[in-house]
Amino acid sequence: MKRFVAAVIIFVIALTSAIGSNVLVKKRIEVLTDDTQALIKAVVTKDEDTVREKLKVLIESWEKSDTILHMFVVHREMTEFELNVYAIEEYLNGGDWELIRECSVRMQEALTHIQHSQKLSLRNVF
């Protein structure tokens, strides 16, 4: 009976940890997604000051989320997102709006992929 109780306790701890980490990642990704969508809206208007402001907010959100996401998310998607964030900053200095738009769309796609890959589902387990 003691072994059964110990197994149940370990299972509950593992399940609680999995759900907790999933919720934490989901919240961080939602914040980053909202900030990315705000950036995309600003890019469409081609207002450089607004884009810089939204990019600054996005970078701050990214820096807050970076450490936590590195614990739970595949680094390749995170690297892709981060490279595009900093590429936008460089493209703003050059005024290349087409590349800025392309990078912002890639960032949104990377976040969508991270969000789908982190969902608790049988598809992601197997």
Stockholm file with secondary structure:
# STOCKHOLM 1.0

chainA/1-126         MKRFVAAVIIFVIALTSAIGSNVLVKKRIEVLTDDTQALIKAVVTKDEDTVREKLKVLIESWEKSDTILHMFVVHREMTEFELNVYAIEEYLNGGDWELIRECSVRMQEALTHIQHSQKLSLRNVF
#=GR chainA/1-126 SS CHHHHHHHHHHHHHHHHHHHHHHHHHHHHHHHHHHHHHHHHHHHHTCHHHHHHHHHHHHHHHHHHHHHHHHHSCHHHHHHHHHHHHHHHHHHHHTCHHHHHHHHHHHHHHHHHHHHHTSCCHHHHC
#=GC SS_cons         CHHHHHHHHHHHHHHHHHHHHHHHHHHHHHHHHHHHHHHHHHHHHTCHHHHHHHHHHHHHHHHHHHHHHHHHSCHHHHHHHHHHHHHHHHHHHHTCHHHHHHHHHHHHHHHHHHHHHTSCCHHHHC
//
